[in-house]
Amino acid sequence: MNQKYCLTLDLINDPQLIEEYEVYHKSVKPEILQSFTDAGIILMELYRWENRIFMIIEVEPGFSFERKAELDANNQIVQEWEKLMSNYQQRLPGSNGEGKWQLMKKIFES
């Protein structure tokens, strides 16, 4: 059975940077999309409210964030993308030092 995860982070609160971030996500390189598939991500969605980004990923059984991080670390194109995106992203207030994206706790399902 597939599983879903939700993650969040903040963008730098600058309208021009937020617009640029959205433009980049309208034409994501095929190699980046392939990296999702390679890691077991079936579907990824991003939503924005103000400068907060909310990500939903649906993953295959056996998916792990550790494996995704390992694959990404060995993929030059993903590393370039992550470096570019870091110009727009910032940590959430109160988040730990383990990356900008924070895994959200599921508290309800109907």
Phi and psi restraints in degrees (range 20) as a CNS / XPLOR table:
assign (resid 1 and name C) (resid 2 and name N)
       (resid 2 and name CA) (resid 2 and name C) 1.0 -69.7 20.0 2
assign (resid 2 and name N) (resid 2 and name CA)
       (resid 2 and name C) (resid 3 and name N) 1.0 154.9 20.0 2
assign (resid 2 and name C) (resid 3 and name N)
       (resid 3 and name CA) (resid 3 and name C) 1.0 -124.9 20.0 2
assign (resid 3 and name N) (resid 3 and name CA)
       (resid 3 and name C) (resid 4 and name N) 1.0 154.0 20.0 2
assign (resid 3 and name C) (resid 4 and name N)
       (resid 4 and name CA) (resid 4 and name C) 1.0 -116.8 20.0 2
assign (resid 4 and name N) (resid 4 and name CA)
       (resid 4 and name C) (resid 5 and name N) 1.0 145.1 20.0 2
assign (resid 4 and name C) (resid 5 and name N)
       (resid 5 and name CA) (resid 5 and name C) 1.0 -128.6 20.0 2
assign (resid 5 and name N) (resid 5 and name CA)
       (resid 5 and name C) (resid 6 and name N) 1.0 148.3 20.0 2
assign (resid 5 and name C) (resid 6 and name N)
       (resid 6 and name CA) (resid 6 and name C) 1.0 -122.3 20.0 2
assign (resid 6 and name N) (resid 6 and name CA)
       (resid 6 and name C) (resid 7 and name N) 1.0 134.0 20.0 2
assign (resid 6 and name C) (resid 7 and name N)
       (resid 7 and name CA) (resid 7 and name C) 1.0 -132.1 20.0 2
assign (resid 7 and name N) (resid 7 and name CA)
       (resid 7 and name C) (resid 8 and name N) 1.0 159.7 20.0 2
assign (resid 7 and name C) (resid 8 and name N)
       (resid 8 and name CA) (resid 8 and name C) 1.0 -145.8 20.0 2
assign (resid 8 and name N) (resid 8 and name CA)
       (resid 8 and name C) (resid 9 and name N) 1.0 156.0 20.0 2
assign (resid 8 and name C) (resid 9 and name N)
       (resid 9 and name CA) (resid 9 and name C) 1.0 -157.6 20.0 2
assign (resid 9 and name N) (resid 9 and name CA)
       (resid 9 and name C) (resid 10 and name N) 1.0 173.2 20.0 2
assign (resid 9 and name C) (resid 10 and name N)
       (resid 10 and name CA) (resid 10 and name C) 1.0 -108.8 20.0 2
assign (resid 10 and name N) (resid 10 and name CA)
       (resid 10 and name C) (resid 11 and name N) 1.0 147.6 20.0 2
assign (resid 10 and name C) (resid 11 and name N)
       (resid 11 and name CA) (resid 11 and name C) 1.0 -92.3 20.0 2
assign (resid 11 and name N) (resid 11 and name CA)
       (resid 11 and name C) (resid 12 and name N) 1.0 157.1 20.0 2
assign (resid 11 and name C) (resid 12 and name N)
       (resid 12 and name CA) (resid 12 and name C) 1.0 -60.9 20.0 2
assign (resid 12 and name N) (resid 12 and name CA)
       (resid 12 and name C) (resid 13 and name N) 1.0 131.5 20.0 2
assign (resid 12 and name C) (resid 13 and name N)
       (resid 13 and name CA) (resid 13 and name C) 1.0 -80.7 20.0 2
assign (resid 13 and name N) (resid 13 and name CA)
       (resid 13 and name C) (resid 14 and name N) 1.0 73.2 20.0 2
assign (resid 13 and name C) (resid 14 and name N)
       (resid 14 and name CA) (resid 14 and name C) 1.0 -138.4 20.0 2
assign (resid 14 and name N) (resid 14 and name CA)
       (resid 14 and name C) (resid 15 and name N) 1.0 116.5 20.0 2
assign (resid 14 and name C) (resid 15 and name N)
       (resid 15 and name CA) (resid 15 and name C) 1.0 -53.0 20.0 2
assign (resid 15 and name N) (resid 15 and name CA)
       (resid 15 and name C) (resid 16 and name N) 1.0 -38.5 20.0 2
assign (resid 15 and name C) (resid 16 and name N)
       (resid 16 and name CA) (resid 16 and name C) 1.0 -66.8 20.0 2
assign (resid 16 and name N) (resid 16 and name CA)
       (resid 16 and name C) (resid 17 and name N) 1.0 -43.3 20.0 2
assign (resid 16 and name C) (resid 17 and name N)
       (resid 17 and name CA) (resid 17 and name C) 1.0 -65.6 20.0 2
assign (resid 17 and name N) (resid 17 and name CA)
       (resid 17 and name C) (resid 18 and name N) 1.0 -39.5 20.0 2
assign (resid 17 and name C) (resid 18 and name N)
       (resid 18 and name CA) (resid 18 and name C) 1.0 -62.4 20.0 2
assign (resid 18 and name N) (resid 18 and name CA)
       (resid 18 and name C) (resid 19 and name N) 1.0 -42.5 20.0 2
assign (resid 18 and name C) (resid 19 and name N)
       (resid 19 and name CA) (resid 19 and name C) 1.0 -62.8 20.0 2
assign (resid 19 and name N) (resid 19 and name CA)
       (resid 19 and name C) (resid 20 and name N) 1.0 -44.0 20.0 2
assign (resid 19 and name C) (resid 20 and name N)
       (resid 20 and name CA) (resid 20 and name C) 1.0 -60.1 20.0 2
assign (resid 20 and name N) (resid 20 and name CA)
       (resid 20 and name C) (resid 21 and name N) 1.0 -42.6 20.0 2
assign (resid 20 and name C) (resid 21 and name N)
       (resid 21 and name CA) (resid 21 and name C) 1.0 -58.6 20.0 2
assign (resid 21 and name N) (resid 21 and name CA)
       (resid 21 and name C) (resid 22 and name N) 1.0 -44.5 20.0 2
assign (resid 21 and name C) (resid 22 and name N)
       (resid 22 and name CA) (resid 22 and name C) 1.0 -65.5 20.0 2
assign (resid 22 and name N) (resid 22 and name CA)
       (resid 22 and name C) (resid 23 and name N) 1.0 -39.2 20.0 2
assign (resid 22 and name C) (resid 23 and name N)
       (resid 23 and name CA) (resid 23 and name C) 1.0 -61.4 20.0 2
assign (resid 23 and name N) (resid 23 and name CA)
       (resid 23 and name C) (resid 24 and name N) 1.0 -44.5 20.0 2
assign (resid 23 and name C) (resid 24 and name N)
       (resid 24 and name CA) (resid 24 and name C) 1.0 -57.6 20.0 2
assign (resid 24 and name N) (resid 24 and name CA)
       (resid 24 and name C) (resid 25 and name N) 1.0 -35.4 20.0 2
assign (resid 24 and name C) (resid 25 and name N)
       (resid 25 and name CA) (resid 25 and name C) 1.0 -80.9 20.0 2
assign (resid 25 and name N) (resid 25 and name CA)
       (resid 25 and name C) (resid 26 and name N) 1.0 -3.4 20.0 2
assign (resid 25 and name C) (resid 26 and name N)
       (resid 26 and name CA) (resid 26 and name C) 1.0 -84.9 20.0 2
assign (resid 26 and name N) (resid 26 and name CA)
       (resid 26 and name C) (resid 27 and name N) 1.0 -14.0 20.0 2
assign (resid 26 and name C) (resid 27 and name N)
       (resid 27 and name CA) (resid 27 and name C) 1.0 -144.3 20.0 2
assign (resid 27 and name N) (resid 27 and name CA)
       (resid 27 and name C) (resid 28 and name N) 1.0 61.7 20.0 2
assign (resid 27 and name C) (resid 28 and name N)
       (resid 28 and name CA) (resid 28 and name C) 1.0 -70.2 20.0 2
assign (resid 28 and name N) (resid 28 and name CA)
       (resid 28 and name C) (resid 29 and name N) 1.0 134.7 20.0 2
assign (resid 28 and name C) (resid 29 and name N)
       (resid 29 and name CA) (resid 29 and name C) 1.0 -58.1 20.0 2
assign (resid 29 and name N) (resid 29 and name CA)
       (resid 29 and name C) (resid 30 and name N) 1.0 143.0 20.0 2
assign (resid 29 and name C) (resid 30 and name N)
       (resid 30 and name CA) (resid 30 and name C) 1.0 -56.6 20.0 2
assign (resid 30 and name N) (resid 30 and name CA)
       (resid 30 and name C) (resid 31 and name N) 1.0 -33.2 20.0 2
assign (resid 30 and name C) (resid 31 and name N)
       (resid 31 and name CA) (resid 31 and name C) 1.0 -65.7 20.0 2
assign (resid 31 and name N) (resid 31 and name CA)
       (resid 31 and name C) (resid 32 and name N) 1.0 -32.8 20.0 2
assign (resid 31 and name C) (resid 32 and name N)
       (resid 32 and name CA) (resid 32 and name C) 1.0 -69.6 20.0 2
assign (resid 32 and name N) (resid 32 and name CA)
       (resid 32 and name C) (resid 33 and name N) 1.0 -45.6 20.0 2
assign (resid 32 and name C) (resid 33 and name N)
       (resid 33 and name CA) (resid 33 and name C) 1.0 -61.0 20.0 2
assign (resid 33 and name N) (resid 33 and name CA)
       (resid 33 and name C) (resid 34 and name N) 1.0 -39.4 20.0 2
assign (resid 33 and name C) (resid 34 and name N)
       (resid 34 and name CA) (resid 34 and name C) 1.0 -64.4 20.0 2
assign (resid 34 and name N) (resid 34 and name CA)
       (resid 34 and name C) (resid 35 and name N) 1.0 -34.1 20.0 2
assign (resid 34 and name C) (resid 35 and name N)
       (resid 35 and name CA) (resid 35 and name C) 1.0 -63.9 20.0 2
assign (resid 35 and name N) (resid 35 and name CA)
       (resid 35 and name C) (resid 36 and name N) 1.0 -30.8 20.0 2
assign (resid 35 and name C) (resid 36 and name N)
       (resid 36 and name CA) (resid 36 and name C) 1.0 -65.6 20.0 2
assign (resid 36 and name N) (resid 36 and name CA)
       (resid 36 and name C) (resid 37 and name N) 1.0 -49.2 20.0 2
assign (resid 36 and name C) (resid 37 and name N)
       (resid 37 and name CA) (resid 37 and name C) 1.0 -60.0 20.0 2
assign (resid 37 and name N) (resid 37 and name CA)
       (resid 37 and name C) (resid 38 and name N) 1.0 -44.4 20.0 2
assign (resid 37 and name C) (resid 38 and name N)
       (resid 38 and name CA) (resid 38 and name C) 1.0 -59.7 20.0 2
assign (resid 38 and name N) (resid 38 and name CA)
       (resid 38 and name C) (resid 39 and name N) 1.0 -31.8 20.0 2
assign (resid 38 and name C) (resid 39 and name N)
       (resid 39 and name CA) (resid 39 and name C) 1.0 -87.1 20.0 2
assign (resid 39 and name N) (resid 39 and name CA)
       (resid 39 and name C) (resid 40 and name N) 1.0 -6.7 20.0 2
assign (resid 39 and name C) (resid 40 and name N)
       (resid 40 and name CA) (resid 40 and name C) 1.0 97.5 20.0 2
assign (resid 40 and name N) (resid 40 and name CA)
       (resid 40 and name C) (resid 41 and name N) 1.0 15.7 20.0 2
assign (resid 40 and name C) (resid 41 and name N)
       (resid 41 and name CA) (resid 41 and name C) 1.0 -88.4 20.0 2
assign (resid 41 and name N) (resid 41 and name CA)
       (resid 41 and name C) (resid 42 and name N) 1.0 120.9 20.0 2
assign (resid 41 and name C) (resid 42 and name N)
       (resid 42 and name CA) (resid 42 and name C) 1.0 -85.4 20.0 2
assign (resid 42 and name N) (resid 42 and name CA)
       (resid 42 and name C) (resid 43 and name N) 1.0 -39.9 20.0 2
assign (resid 42 and name C) (resid 43 and name N)
       (resid 43 and name CA) (resid 43 and name C) 1.0 -147.9 20.0 2
assign (resid 43 and name N) (resid 43 and name CA)
       (resid 43 and name C) (resid 44 and name N) 1.0 137.4 20.0 2
assign (resid 43 and name C) (resid 44 and name N)
       (resid 44 and name CA) (resid 44 and name C) 1.0 -130.9 20.0 2
assign (resid 44 and name N) (resid 44 and name CA)
       (resid 44 and name C) (resid 45 and name N) 1.0 132.5 20.0 2
assign (resid 44 and name C) (resid 45 and name N)
       (resid 45 and name CA) (resid 45 and name C) 1.0 -128.2 20.0 2
assign (resid 45 and name N) (resid 45 and name CA)
       (resid 45 and name C) (resid 46 and name N) 1.0 141.8 20.0 2
assign (resid 45 and name C) (resid 46 and name N)
       (resid 46 and name CA) (resid 46 and name C) 1.0 -120.3 20.0 2
assign (resid 46 and name N) (resid 46 and name CA)
       (resid 46 and name C) (resid 47 and name N) 1.0 137.5 20.0 2
assign (resid 46 and name C) (resid 47 and name N)
       (resid 47 and name CA) (resid 47 and name C) 1.0 -127.8 20.0 2
assign (resid 47 and name N) (resid 47 and name CA)
       (resid 47 and name C) (resid 48 and name N) 1.0 150.0 20.0 2
assign (resid 47 and name C) (resid 48 and name N)
       (resid 48 and name CA) (resid 48 and name C) 1.0 -130.4 20.0 2
assign (resid 48 and name N) (resid 48 and name CA)
       (resid 48 and name C) (resid 49 and name N) 1.0 138.2 20.0 2
assign (resid 48 and name C) (resid 49 and name N)
       (resid 49 and name CA) (resid 49 and name C) 1.0 -130.2 20.0 2
assign (resid 49 and name N) (resid 49 and name CA)
       (resid 49 and name C) (resid 50 and name N) 1.0 119.8 20.0 2
assign (resid 49 and name C) (resid 50 and name N)
       (resid 50 and name CA) (resid 50 and name C) 1.0 53.3 20.0 2
assign (resid 50 and name N) (resid 50 and name CA)
       (resid 50 and name C) (resid 51 and name N) 1.0 -118.3 20.0 2
assign (resid 50 and name C) (resid 51 and name N)
       (resid 51 and name CA) (resid 51 and name C) 1.0 -106.9 20.0 2
assign (resid 51 and name N) (resid 51 and name CA)
       (resid 51 and name C) (resid 52 and name N) 1.0 12.9 20.0 2
assign (resid 51 and name C) (resid 52 and name N)
       (resid 52 and name CA) (resid 52 and name C) 1.0 -96.8 20.0 2
assign (resid 52 and name N) (resid 52 and name CA)
       (resid 52 and name C) (resid 53 and name N) 1.0 131.7 20.0 2
assign (resid 52 and name C) (resid 53 and name N)
       (resid 53 and name CA) (resid 53 and name C) 1.0 -109.3 20.0 2
assign (resid 53 and name N) (resid 53 and name CA)
       (resid 53 and name C) (resid 54 and name N) 1.0 137.8 20.0 2
assign (resid 53 and name C) (resid 54 and name N)
       (resid 54 and name CA) (resid 54 and name C) 1.0 -123.6 20.0 2
assign (resid 54 and name N) (resid 54 and name CA)
       (resid 54 and name C) (resid 55 and name N) 1.0 123.5 20.0 2
assign (resid 54 and name C) (resid 55 and name N)
       (resid 55 and name CA) (resid 55 and name C) 1.0 -113.4 20.0 2
assign (resid 55 and name N) (resid 55 and name CA)
       (resid 55 and name C) (resid 56 and name N) 1.0 132.8 20.0 2
assign (resid 55 and name C) (resid 56 and name N)
       (resid 56 and name CA) (resid 56 and name C) 1.0 -116.2 20.0 2
assign (resid 56 and name N) (resid 56 and name CA)
       (resid 56 and name C) (resid 57 and name N) 1.0 127.2 20.0 2
assign (resid 56 and name C) (resid 57 and name N)
       (resid 57 and name CA) (resid 57 and name C) 1.0 -123.1 20.0 2
assign (resid 57 and name N) (resid 57 and name CA)
       (resid 57 and name C) (resid 58 and name N) 1.0 138.7 20.0 2
assign (resid 57 and name C) (resid 58 and name N)
       (resid 58 and name CA) (resid 58 and name C) 1.0 -107.5 20.0 2
assign (resid 58 and name N) (resid 58 and name CA)
       (resid 58 and name C) (resid 59 and name N) 1.0 129.4 20.0 2
assign (resid 58 and name C) (resid 59 and name N)
       (resid 59 and name CA) (resid 59 and name C) 1.0 -126.0 20.0 2
assign (resid 59 and name N) (resid 59 and name CA)
       (resid 59 and name C) (resid 60 and name N) 1.0 157.7 20.0 2
assign (resid 59 and name C) (resid 60 and name N)
       (resid 60 and name CA) (resid 60 and name C) 1.0 -73.5 20.0 2
assign (resid 60 and name N) (resid 60 and name CA)
       (resid 60 and name C) (resid 61 and name N) 1.0 157.8 20.0 2
assign (resid 60 and name C) (resid 61 and name N)
       (resid 61 and name CA) (resid 61 and name C) 1.0 -56.4 20.0 2
assign (resid 61 and name N) (resid 61 and name CA)
       (resid 61 and name C) (resid 62 and name N) 1.0 141.0 20.0 2
assign (resid 61 and name C) (resid 62 and name N)
       (resid 62 and name CA) (resid 62 and name C) 1.0 90.1 20.0 2
assign (resid 62 and name N) (resid 62 and name CA)
       (resid 62 and name C) (resid 63 and name N) 1.0 -4.5 20.0 2
assign (resid 62 and name C) (resid 63 and name N)
       (resid 63 and name CA) (resid 63 and name C) 1.0 -60.6 20.0 2
assign (resid 63 and name N) (resid 63 and name CA)
       (resid 63 and name C) (resid 64 and name N) 1.0 143.0 20.0 2
assign (resid 63 and name C) (resid 64 and name N)
       (resid 64 and name CA) (resid 64 and name C) 1.0 -142.2 20.0 2
assign (resid 64 and name N) (resid 64 and name CA)
       (resid 64 and name C) (resid 65 and name N) 1.0 143.0 20.0 2
assign (resid 64 and name C) (resid 65 and name N)
       (resid 65 and name CA) (resid 65 and name C) 1.0 -65.6 20.0 2
assign (resid 65 and name N) (resid 65 and name CA)
       (resid 65 and name C) (resid 66 and name N) 1.0 -31.6 20.0 2
assign (resid 65 and name C) (resid 66 and name N)
       (resid 66 and name CA) (resid 66 and name C) 1.0 -64.2 20.0 2
assign (resid 66 and name N) (resid 66 and name CA)
       (resid 66 and name C) (resid 67 and name N) 1.0 -44.0 20.0 2
assign (resid 66 and name C) (resid 67 and name N)
       (resid 67 and name CA) (resid 67 and name C) 1.0 -65.7 20.0 2
assign (resid 67 and name N) (resid 67 and name CA)
       (resid 67 and name C) (resid 68 and name N) 1.0 -41.4 20.0 2
assign (resid 67 and name C) (resid 68 and name N)
       (resid 68 and name CA) (resid 68 and name C) 1.0 -60.0 20.0 2
assign (resid 68 and name N) (resid 68 and name CA)
       (resid 68 and name C) (resid 69 and name N) 1.0 -44.6 20.0 2
assign (resid 68 and name C) (resid 69 and name N)
       (resid 69 and name CA) (resid 69 and name C) 1.0 -62.2 20.0 2
assign (resid 69 and name N) (resid 69 and name CA)
       (resid 69 and name C) (resid 70 and name N) 1.0 -39.8 20.0 2
assign (resid 69 and name C) (resid 70 and name N)
       (resid 70 and name CA) (resid 70 and name C) 1.0 -64.7 20.0 2
assign (resid 70 and name N) (resid 70 and name CA)
       (resid 70 and name C) (resid 71 and name N) 1.0 -45.9 20.0 2
assign (resid 70 and name C) (resid 71 and name N)
       (resid 71 and name CA) (resid 71 and name C) 1.0 -61.8 20.0 2
assign (resid 71 and name N) (resid 71 and name CA)
       (resid 71 and name C) (resid 72 and name N) 1.0 -43.4 20.0 2
assign (resid 71 and name C) (resid 72 and name N)
       (resid 72 and name CA) (resid 72 and name C) 1.0 -63.4 20.0 2
assign (resid 72 and name N) (resid 72 and name CA)
       (resid 72 and name C) (resid 73 and name N) 1.0 -40.1 20.0 2
assign (resid 72 and name C) (resid 73 and name N)
       (resid 73 and name CA) (resid 73 and name C) 1.0 -62.6 20.0 2
assign (resid 73 and name N) (resid 73 and name CA)
       (resid 73 and name C) (resid 74 and name N) 1.0 -25.3 20.0 2
assign (resid 73 and name C) (resid 74 and name N)
       (resid 74 and name CA) (resid 74 and name C) 1.0 -101.9 20.0 2
assign (resid 74 and name N) (resid 74 and name CA)
       (resid 74 and name C) (resid 75 and name N) 1.0 13.2 20.0 2
assign (resid 74 and name C) (resid 75 and name N)
       (resid 75 and name CA) (resid 75 and name C) 1.0 -120.2 20.0 2
assign (resid 75 and name N) (resid 75 and name CA)
       (resid 75 and name C) (resid 76 and name N) 1.0 107.6 20.0 2
assign (resid 75 and name C) (resid 76 and name N)
       (resid 76 and name CA) (resid 76 and name C) 1.0 -59.4 20.0 2
assign (resid 76 and name N) (resid 76 and name CA)
       (resid 76 and name C) (resid 77 and name N) 1.0 -40.5 20.0 2
assign (resid 76 and name C) (resid 77 and name N)
       (resid 77 and name CA) (resid 77 and name C) 1.0 -66.0 20.0 2
assign (resid 77 and name N) (resid 77 and name CA)
       (resid 77 and name C) (resid 78 and name N) 1.0 -40.8 20.0 2
assign (resid 77 and name C) (resid 78 and name N)
       (resid 78 and name CA) (resid 78 and name C) 1.0 -64.2 20.0 2
assign (resid 78 and name N) (resid 78 and name CA)
       (resid 78 and name C) (resid 79 and name N) 1.0 -40.9 20.0 2
assign (resid 78 and name C) (resid 79 and name N)
       (resid 79 and name CA) (resid 79 and name C) 1.0 -62.5 20.0 2
assign (resid 79 and name N) (resid 79 and name CA)
       (resid 79 and name C) (resid 80 and name N) 1.0 -39.9 20.0 2
assign (resid 79 and name C) (resid 80 and name N)
       (resid 80 and name CA) (resid 80 and name C) 1.0 -64.7 20.0 2
assign (resid 80 and name N) (resid 80 and name CA)
       (resid 80 and name C) (resid 81 and name N) 1.0 -41.3 20.0 2
assign (resid 80 and name C) (resid 81 and name N)
       (resid 81 and name CA) (resid 81 and name C) 1.0 -62.6 20.0 2
assign (resid 81 and name N) (resid 81 and name CA)
       (resid 81 and name C) (resid 82 and name N) 1.0 -46.7 20.0 2
assign (resid 81 and name C) (resid 82 and name N)
       (resid 82 and name CA) (resid 82 and name C) 1.0 -62.0 20.0 2
assign (resid 82 and name N) (resid 82 and name CA)
       (resid 82 and name C) (resid 83 and name N) 1.0 -39.4 20.0 2
assign (resid 82 and name C) (resid 83 and name N)
       (resid 83 and name CA) (resid 83 and name C) 1.0 -64.0 20.0 2
assign (resid 83 and name N) (resid 83 and name CA)
       (resid 83 and name C) (resid 84 and name N) 1.0 -43.5 20.0 2
assign (resid 83 and name C) (resid 84 and name N)
       (resid 84 and name CA) (resid 84 and name C) 1.0 -62.1 20.0 2
assign (resid 84 and name N) (resid 84 and name CA)
       (resid 84 and name C) (resid 85 and name N) 1.0 -46.9 20.0 2
assign (resid 84 and name C) (resid 85 and name N)
       (resid 85 and name CA) (resid 85 and name C) 1.0 -65.4 20.0 2
assign (resid 85 and name N) (resid 85 and name CA)
       (resid 85 and name C) (resid 86 and name N) 1.0 -26.8 20.0 2
assign (resid 85 and name C) (resid 86 and name N)
       (resid 86 and name CA) (resid 86 and name C) 1.0 -65.5 20.0 2
assign (resid 86 and name N) (resid 86 and name CA)
       (resid 86 and name C) (resid 87 and name N) 1.0 -16.6 20.0 2
assign (resid 86 and name C) (resid 87 and name N)
       (resid 87 and name CA) (resid 87 and name C) 1.0 -71.5 20.0 2
assign (resid 87 and name N) (resid 87 and name CA)
       (resid 87 and name C) (resid 88 and name N) 1.0 -13.7 20.0 2
assign (resid 87 and name C) (resid 88 and name N)
       (resid 88 and name CA) (resid 88 and name C) 1.0 -115.6 20.0 2
assign (resid 88 and name N) (resid 88 and name CA)
       (resid 88 and name C) (resid 89 and name N) 1.0 -22.5 20.0 2
assign (resid 88 and name C) (resid 89 and name N)
       (resid 89 and name CA) (resid 89 and name C) 1.0 -98.7 20.0 2
assign (resid 89 and name N) (resid 89 and name CA)
       (resid 89 and name C) (resid 90 and name N) 1.0 152.9 20.0 2
assign (resid 89 and name C) (resid 90 and name N)
       (resid 90 and name CA) (resid 90 and name C) 1.0 -144.8 20.0 2
assign (resid 90 and name N) (resid 90 and name CA)
       (resid 90 and name C) (resid 91 and name N) 1.0 157.5 20.0 2
assign (resid 90 and name C) (resid 91 and name N)
       (resid 91 and name CA) (resid 91 and name C) 1.0 -68.2 20.0 2
assign (resid 91 and name N) (resid 91 and name CA)
       (resid 91 and name C) (resid 92 and name N) 1.0 150.0 20.0 2
assign (resid 91 and name C) (resid 92 and name N)
       (resid 92 and name CA) (resid 92 and name C) 1.0 -71.4 20.0 2
assign (resid 92 and name N) (resid 92 and name CA)
       (resid 92 and name C) (resid 93 and name N) 1.0 146.3 20.0 2
assign (resid 92 and name C) (resid 93 and name N)
       (resid 93 and name CA) (resid 93 and name C) 1.0 -56.6 20.0 2
assign (resid 93 and name N) (resid 93 and name CA)
       (resid 93 and name C) (resid 94 and name N) 1.0 133.9 20.0 2
assign (resid 93 and name C) (resid 94 and name N)
       (resid 94 and name CA) (resid 94 and name C) 1.0 81.6 20.0 2
assign (resid 94 and name N) (resid 94 and name CA)
       (resid 94 and name C) (resid 95 and name N) 1.0 1.5 20.0 2
assign (resid 94 and name C) (resid 95 and name N)
       (resid 95 and name CA) (resid 95 and name C) 1.0 -77.2 20.0 2
assign (resid 95 and name N) (resid 95 and name CA)
       (resid 95 and name C) (resid 96 and name N) 1.0 158.0 20.0 2
assign (resid 95 and name C) (resid 96 and name N)
       (resid 96 and name CA) (resid 96 and name C) 1.0 -78.7 20.0 2
assign (resid 96 and name N) (resid 96 and name CA)
       (resid 96 and name C) (resid 97 and name N) 1.0 179.3 20.0 2
assign (resid 96 and name C) (resid 97 and name N)
       (resid 97 and name CA) (resid 97 and name C) 1.0 -85.8 20.0 2
assign (resid 97 and name N) (resid 97 and name CA)
       (resid 97 and name C) (resid 98 and name N) 1.0 12.0 20.0 2
assign (resid 97 and name C) (resid 98 and name N)
       (resid 98 and name CA) (resid 98 and name C) 1.0 -98.4 20.0 2
assign (resid 98 and name N) (resid 98 and name CA)
       (resid 98 and name C) (resid 99 and name N) 1.0 66.1 20.0 2
assign (resid 98 and name C) (resid 99 and name N)
       (resid 99 and name CA) (resid 99 and name C) 1.0 89.4 20.0 2
assign (resid 99 and name N) (resid 99 and name CA)
       (resid 99 and name C) (resid 100 and name N) 1.0 165.2 20.0 2
assign (resid 99 and name C) (resid 100 and name N)
       (resid 100 and name CA) (resid 100 and name C) 1.0 -82.6 20.0 2
assign (resid 100 and name N) (resid 100 and name CA)
       (resid 100 and name C) (resid 101 and name N) 1.0 -39.5 20.0 2
assign (resid 100 and name C) (resid 101 and name N)
       (resid 101 and name CA) (resid 101 and name C) 1.0 -71.7 20.0 2
assign (resid 101 and name N) (resid 101 and name CA)
       (resid 101 and name C) (resid 102 and name N) 1.0 130.1 20.0 2
assign (resid 101 and name C) (resid 102 and name N)
       (resid 102 and name CA) (resid 102 and name C) 1.0 -113.7 20.0 2
assign (resid 102 and name N) (resid 102 and name CA)
       (resid 102 and name C) (resid 103 and name N) 1.0 128.6 20.0 2
assign (resid 102 and name C) (resid 103 and name N)
       (resid 103 and name CA) (resid 103 and name C) 1.0 -70.3 20.0 2
assign (resid 103 and name N) (resid 103 and name CA)
       (resid 103 and name C) (resid 104 and name N) 1.0 130.8 20.0 2
assign (resid 103 and name C) (resid 104 and name N)
       (resid 104 and name CA) (resid 104 and name C) 1.0 -93.3 20.0 2
assign (resid 104 and name N) (resid 104 and name CA)
       (resid 104 and name C) (resid 105 and name N) 1.0 146.7 20.0 2
assign (resid 104 and name C) (resid 105 and name N)
       (resid 105 and name CA) (resid 105 and name C) 1.0 -86.0 20.0 2
assign (resid 105 and name N) (resid 105 and name CA)
       (resid 105 and name C) (resid 106 and name N) 1.0 126.1 20.0 2
assign (resid 105 and name C) (resid 106 and name N)
       (resid 106 and name CA) (resid 106 and name C) 1.0 -75.3 20.0 2
assign (resid 106 and name N) (resid 106 and name CA)
       (resid 106 and name C) (resid 107 and name N) 1.0 127.7 20.0 2
assign (resid 106 and name C) (resid 107 and name N)
       (resid 107 and name CA) (resid 107 and name C) 1.0 -121.1 20.0 2
assign (resid 107 and name N) (resid 107 and name CA)
       (resid 107 and name C) (resid 108 and name N) 1.0 -6.0 20.0 2
assign (resid 107 and name C) (resid 108 and name N)
       (resid 108 and name CA) (resid 108 and name C) 1.0 -160.3 20.0 2
assign (resid 108 and name N) (resid 108 and name CA)
       (resid 108 and name C) (resid 109 and name N) 1.0 145.7 20.0 2
assign (resid 108 and name C) (resid 109 and name N)
       (resid 109 and name CA) (resid 109 and name C) 1.0 -152.2 20.0 2
assign (resid 109 and name N) (resid 109 and name CA)
       (resid 109 and name C) (resid 110 and name N) 1.0 136.0 20.0 2
